[in-house]
Amino acid sequence: MRSPMHYNFLQSAASATEEAQAPTLLTAPGPRELLMARFRSYLQHCLNPLHVYCRLCDRGFSSRAARRLSSVYERLYRVCGLGG
C-alpha cells in the first residue's frame, strides 16, 4: 500500500503538467500598446544619464562640467526609480 504522501505528490504533479499543457490565449498588442512601448523606450533613451552627458558635451559644456552635472542627474535618476 502506498502512503498518502505519495498519492498527493502524484496528484499535484499531474495537475502541474495539465496546467503546463493548457493552451494560453495570447493576443497581439494593439496599436496603442505598441505606441506606448515605443514612447517609453524613447524616454528611457533620452533620460539616460549617459545620453544627458553626451548632449551636454554637444552643447559646449566641458567634459568635466558635463560629468559633474550628469552625475548629479544620475543620483536623481536612480532615486526616482528610473535606473535599474
PASEBA-1860 file (N, C-alpha, C; in nm, 3 decimals):
! residues 84
1> MRSPMHYN> 0.084/-0.118/0.000/0.000/0.000/0.000/0.088/0.125/0.000 ~ 0.052/0.221/-0.084/0.131/0.343/-0.094/0.087/0.444/0.011 ~ 0.181/0.525/0.050/0.150/0.624/0.153/0.067/0.737/0.092 ~ -0.012/0.807/0.176/-0.091/0.920/0.125/-0.003/1.030/0.068 ~ 0.116/1.044/0.123/0.207/1.147/0.074/0.242/1.120/-0.073 ~ 0.265/0.996/-0.105/0.299/0.961/-0.243/0.182/0.995/-0.336 ~ 0.060/0.965/-0.295/-0.059/0.993/-0.375/-0.074/1.144/-0.397 ~ -0.054/1.223/-0.292/-0.066/1.368/-0.305/0.040/1.423/-0.400
9> FLQSAASA> 0.159/1.367/-0.391/0.266/1.412/-0.480/0.230/1.384/-0.625 ~ 0.179/1.264/-0.654/0.142/1.229/-0.791/0.027/1.317/-0.839 ~ -0.067/1.346/-0.750/-0.180/1.428/-0.788/-0.136/1.570/-0.820 ~ -0.047/1.627/-0.739/-0.001/1.764/-0.765/0.086/1.769/-0.890 ~ 0.163/1.663/-0.914/0.247/1.659/-1.035/0.159/1.651/-1.159 ~ 0.050/1.576/-1.151/-0.040/1.563/-1.266/-0.108/1.696/-1.295 ~ -0.151/1.767/-1.191/-0.218/1.895/-1.215/-0.120/1.999/-1.269 ~ 0.006/1.991/-1.227/0.106/2.085/-1.278/0.132/2.062/-1.426
17> TEEAQAPT> 0.136/1.934/-1.468/0.160/1.908/-1.610/0.038/1.946/-1.693 ~ -0.082/1.930/-1.637/-0.202/1.972/-1.710/-0.203/2.123/-1.730 ~ -0.163/2.197/-1.627/-0.158/2.343/-1.639/-0.053/2.385/-1.740 ~ 0.059/2.314/-1.742/0.165/2.349/-1.835/0.124/2.322/-1.980 ~ 0.040/2.219/-2.001/-0.002/2.184/-2.136/-0.127/2.259/-2.180 ~ -0.192/2.329/-2.090/-0.314/2.401/-2.125/-0.279/2.515/-2.221 ~ -0.356/2.529/-2.327/-0.327/2.638/-2.420/-0.355/2.773/-2.355 ~ -0.268/2.867/-2.383/-0.289/3.002/-2.331/-0.333/3.090/-2.445
25> LLTAPGPR> -0.422/3.179/-2.416/-0.470/3.271/-2.517/-0.384/3.397/-2.514 ~ -0.311/3.418/-2.619/-0.227/3.536/-2.629/-0.286/3.627/-2.735 ~ -0.298/3.751/-2.702/-0.348/3.846/-2.800/-0.234/3.937/-2.841 ~ -0.235/3.975/-2.963/-0.133/4.066/-3.013/-0.158/4.204/-2.955 ~ -0.051/4.275/-2.920/-0.071/4.409/-2.866/-0.135/4.500/-2.970 ~ -0.223/4.583/-2.922/-0.291/4.676/-3.011/-0.201/4.793/-3.047 ~ -0.250/4.882/-3.133/-0.168/4.996/-3.175/-0.134/5.090/-3.059 ~ -0.225/5.102/-2.964/-0.197/5.191/-2.850/-0.083/5.135/-2.765
33> ELLMARFR> -0.084/5.004/-2.740/0.021/4.942/-2.661/0.157/4.953/-2.730 ~ 0.156/4.936/-2.863/0.282/4.950/-2.937/0.334/5.093/-2.932 ~ 0.244/5.189/-2.945/0.284/5.329/-2.938/0.340/5.362/-2.800 ~ 0.275/5.314/-2.695/0.323/5.341/-2.560/0.459/5.274/-2.535 ~ 0.479/5.157/-2.589/0.607/5.088/-2.573/0.718/5.165/-2.643 ~ 0.690/5.216/-2.761/0.791/5.295/-2.833/0.821/5.425/-2.760 ~ 0.716/5.489/-2.707/0.734/5.613/-2.634/0.816/5.591/-2.508 ~ 0.788/5.482/-2.436/0.864/5.451/-2.316/1.011/5.425/-2.349
41> SYLQHCLN> 1.034/5.353/-2.455/1.171/5.325/-2.498/1.244/5.455/-2.533 ~ 1.175/5.545/-2.602/1.234/5.674/-2.638/1.269/5.754/-2.512 ~ 1.177/5.758/-2.415/1.204/5.832/-2.291/1.320/5.770/-2.214 ~ 1.325/5.638/-2.207/1.436/5.574/-2.137/1.569/5.610/-2.203 ~ 1.569/5.620/-2.334/1.692/5.656/-2.404/1.730/5.801/-2.375 ~ 1.634/5.891/-2.388/1.664/6.034/-2.371/1.694/6.072/-2.227 ~ 1.638/6.002/-2.131/1.659/6.034/-1.991/1.777/5.960/-1.929 ~ 1.843/5.877/-2.006/1.959/5.804/-1.959/2.071/5.903/-1.925
49> PLHVYCRL> 2.133/5.890/-1.807/2.238/5.985/-1.768/2.354/5.993/-1.867 ~ 2.390/5.885/-1.931/2.498/5.892/-2.029/2.454/5.974/-2.150 ~ 2.329/5.960/-2.190/2.277/6.039/-2.300/2.278/6.188/-2.263 ~ 2.240/6.218/-2.139/2.241/6.357/-2.092/2.383/6.412/-2.096 ~ 2.480/6.332/-2.051/2.620/6.373/-2.055/2.664/6.407/-2.198 ~ 2.629/6.320/-2.292/2.668/6.342/-2.431/2.604/6.468/-2.488 ~ 2.477/6.492/-2.455/2.409/6.612/-2.505/2.468/6.738/-2.443 ~ 2.510/6.732/-2.316/2.575/6.848/-2.254/2.707/6.878/-2.324
57> CDRGFSSR> 2.783/6.773/-2.355/2.909/6.793/-2.429/2.882/6.852/-2.567 ~ 2.774/6.806/-2.632/2.738/6.860/-2.763/2.702/7.008/-2.755 ~ 2.647/7.050/-2.641/2.606/7.190/-2.623/2.722/7.280/-2.584 ~ 2.841/7.226/-2.568/2.958/7.308/-2.542/3.008/7.305/-2.399 ~ 2.949/7.224/-2.312/3.000/7.211/-2.176/3.133/7.137/-2.182 ~ 3.223/7.173/-2.092/3.347/7.095/-2.083/3.312/6.956/-2.032 ~ 3.398/6.861/-2.061/3.366/6.724/-2.019/3.361/6.714/-1.867 ~ 3.441/6.794/-1.798/3.439/6.792/-1.651/3.305/6.844/-1.598
65> AARRLSSV> 3.259/6.957/-1.651/3.131/7.014/-1.606/3.015/6.922/-1.644 ~ 3.020/6.866/-1.763/2.914/6.775/-1.806/2.911/6.650/-1.719 ~ 3.029/6.600/-1.682/3.035/6.482/-1.595/2.977/6.513/-1.457 ~ 3.009/6.631/-1.403/2.954/6.669/-1.272/2.802/6.682/-1.278 ~ 2.752/6.752/-1.379/2.607/6.769/-1.391/2.537/6.636/-1.413 ~ 2.593/6.552/-1.498/2.527/6.424/-1.525/2.536/6.330/-1.405 ~ 2.640/6.342/-1.322/2.647/6.257/-1.203/2.541/6.300/-1.101 ~ 2.517/6.430/-1.088/2.408/6.476/-1.001/2.275/6.429/-1.057
73> YERLYRVC> 2.259/6.441/-1.187/2.136/6.395/-1.251/2.118/6.245/-1.232 ~ 2.227/6.169/-1.239/2.217/6.023/-1.223/2.167/5.986/-1.085 ~ 2.209/6.060/-0.983/2.160/6.033/-0.847/2.009/6.053/-0.841 ~ 1.960/6.162/-0.900/1.816/6.187/-0.904/1.745/6.079/-0.985 ~ 1.806/6.041/-1.093/1.750/5.938/-1.183/1.731/5.807/-1.108 ~ 1.829/5.770/-1.025/1.820/5.644/-0.950/1.722/5.654/-0.835 ~ 1.719/5.771/-0.767/1.627/5.789/-0.654/1.482/5.780/-0.704 ~ 1.456/5.832/-0.821/1.320/5.829/-0.877/1.281/5.690/-0.927
81> GLGG> 1.376/5.598/-0.927/1.345/5.461/-0.969/1.354/5.438/-1.117 ~ 1.413/5.530/-1.190/1.424/5.512/-1.335/1.542/5.423/-1.371 ~ 1.647/5.428/-1.293/1.764/5.344/-1.321/1.754/5.212/-1.249 ~ 1.781/5.104/-1.321/1.769/4.969/-1.268/1.853/4.942/-1.153
END
